[in-house]
Amino acid sequence: MNTVSQTFNWSRFVTTLRKEIVENRRTIMFSVIGIYAMLTIFMILGNLTTASPYENSIIMEGNVPQAFVFMLLSIVVIVMSSMAFKGLTTKAGRSNLMMSPSSSLEKYLVNVLIYVVAMFVLFFVCAQLADLTRIAVLKPFEDKDFVVPGPINFMNAETFAFMDGGAKSSGDVACWIGLSMFIGTIANAAMYFLGSVVWPRLSLLKTFVTIFAIQSALLIVFIVLINVCAEPQAFGRWFRDFMRFGGFFKMSCVISTVLAVVSFAMSWILFKRKDVVSLKWWK
């Protein structure tokens, strides 16, 4: 029986946070180094393959670096979120986690902080450092035929708006594009974090398959409904305008926010039901 007070205590939280970081420091360290290395290699190679100032301007204006950063961020957050409760895969790990002198809330928040919040922050830090490394490595070789663009601000509001593709859409629409993609990334992290609670073993694979199956089923239902209840061509025109004026991205923000809140809430509820003996989420 857990005799620890289940209220939040800051000292216990800090102790639990330190314990989690120390026990998993190698995983965290290698993950951060790997992110930095991948970003650095991409940015250096991307700059090297631009043979002229004109090509460099096309790369920069097309937001290619931002597109790659977002793609890699999407992968990193789901992988790291899936690793949040990997200790639950063994009985020894469950005993170590469940019987440690901290409340369930403190253990849960520690994992959210390390594997979700900190990963977002560290990723953007790595992106900025990788870009500065690109400049430091290539700047000595710059001449009139080989331009090394200045630092890219990956923290600005347009980081996730690369889908705009240079189109002259309103700033409001571009802002909603970026916001919807950022919130969608958070929602993905929340869903894979939930998956790490439900399926500690092979969490990434099982969560991916489940999400893919649900999305495929919803897409099939949606297509059937469109063909039965509406004229496909008229719907296509409406949907084009819906995207053009930002309605789709506003709706995406709402749906992603709901998914994130529900996923984190469900992961918290199910985590409280875990015990040392069984991994079954329905017990």
Salt bridges, closest charged atoms under 4 A:
GLU23 OE2 - LYS19 NZ 3.11
GLU106 OE2 - ARG12 NH2 2.86
ASP131 OD1 - ARG134 NH2 2.79
GLU142 OE1 - LYS139 NZ 2.88
ASP241 OD1 - ARG240 NE 3.67
ASP241 OD1 - ARG244 NH1 3.85
